[in-house]
Amino acid sequence: MIDKILVEQKNNVKKIACLDNEELVEFFVVDENKAGEGNIYLGKISKKIVTANNKTAYFVNIGDSREAFINAEEKNLEDLEALEGQDVVVQVSQEQRAEKGARLVRFLRLAGIYLVYDPYGEEINISNKIEDNEIREDLFAFVSQNIKSGGFTIRTSAKNAKKEDILEEMRFLEDLFCSIVDKAKSTKAPCLLYVKDNVIEEIISRQHIDLQKIVVNSHVLEDEFSKIANVEYDKDVFKNNGIEEKICEVLQKEVKLKCGGRINIEETKAFVSIDVDSGEGYTQGGFNRLNNEAAVEIAKQIILRNLSGKIIIDFAGVSDYKFLKNSIEILKKELDNDVCKARVLGLSRAGNVEILRNRRRPSLQDLFSEECPTCKGTGRVER
């Protein structure tokens, strides 16, 4: 839940802090000079390569500081048979992070408040969070009757929306795609064709019931969001709310738990390691309480730190499923509303809980720190 959004804008960079009862729960950095997740570009293929599994891929110049990458055998589209120097319309699925450039897809998706438009799709899908069968059938029938081309995903927010608003958004998204195609035909690569809707608007759309106010340090932003939310102006919004101190806490590897235990989080290039440290003197019942509390905190930290890819958790105590079942269920429940779609895979044969989470944006560690030139990321130096 998010009840307050704080926005600090300096030049072309926006920092967005999302709070729940004054606790930092999500944090975003939007740099308009970099290829943001969801943006659409006319790129130029700079290099064709054969991957380790004998598949074809391409490096694409989209005007970012690093060349982006696209898999030719992308799901839902025919194999891309392209030459170096050829233009291609692509969308950023993962932003640039550390030493890796942005990840691209050609299966474009345009998100609105009520719908997501798949120009190259054919299906109509409905959010699983709309549980009422009558409402589901009504929305499906309405979108089916008014669709011109492509496919749509009906979002949860469409449940209580007016039909005329849904139809208006359908036409807007269809026209938007046409304008993107027209621009691609008349411009020279690399070129930005479309900037994804404001991150703040995306947060507002999914948190509108609980959101109480937005505090910004810009009168331009104040005017922009005054029509859709309760907005306040504060020149030193982050300083007055202690956000920089909160970020420093988030960047620490160790997180202390109320029960006396602690969680240690280590980000590596291959995966994220999370260890639940029990301390001393815990009985089996104590381990259960510790792991249950740790499961709640781990879910919070995954979302807040934007940990992604493969995440491996070593809970405290005996790693038998019967002892960890409740903690795993708590972890799943806490991650149910994660917009990046984390999947808890369960307990591995080695006794660790594994999670796969979609990678869309860099983690906070990538945003606010860089590899130490002395230890080269090991955290250790020679004697």
Buried (B, 14 or more C-beta within 10 A) or exposed (E): EBBBBBBBBEEEEBBBBBBBEEEBBBBBBBBEEBBBBBBBBBBBBBEBEEEEEEEBBBBBBBBBEBBBBBBBEBEEEEEBEBEEEBBBBBBBBBBBBEEBBBBBBBBBBBBBBBBBBBBBBEEBBBBEEBEEEEBBEEBBEBBEEEBEEBBBBBBBBBBEBEEEEBBEBBEBBBEBBEEBBEBBEEEEBBBBBBEBBBBBBBBBBBBEEEBEEBBBBBEEBBEBBEEBBEBEEBEEBBEEBEBEEBBEEBEEEEBEBEBBBBBBBEBEEEBBBBBBBBEEEBEEEBBBBBBBBBBBBBBBBBBBBBBBBBBBBBBBBEBEEEBBEEBBEBBBEBBEEBEBEBEBEEBEEEEBBBBBBBBBBBBBBBBBEEEEEEEEEEEEEEE
